[in-house]
Amino acid sequence: MRDFKKYDVWDLSHKLTLEIYKITSIFPKEELYGLTSQIRRAALSIPTNISEGCGRNSDKEFNQFLNIALGSALETEYLLILSKDLDYLQEDVFLNFESKINEIKSKIYNLKSKLTS
């Protein structure tokens, strides 16, 4: 069994999730059950799936959970774009998030390639 806390990508995605929770607390109240909830769930799914995958018995199973985490990272990226386009995020805040999500996606890709090689 792997220790998910030792993976840099888990730590980065956990920190991203914390930041998304903070920033979405200022989203309009009418978005609480819409965009706010959706972006929080998508971001939360990244470290959650990495954690769950670490508890699996094979590289193949771990890889599948990394696929799900990657999908959640892409979903989070889109929801950040939408938030910016709706003027819920300022451009500089969006660019900071975009940089972090791209780093997370890259690290997931790299980890996946190590599992399959």
Helices and strands as residue ranges (DSSP letters): G 4-6, H 8-24, G 29-31, H 35-54, H 59-85, H 91-116
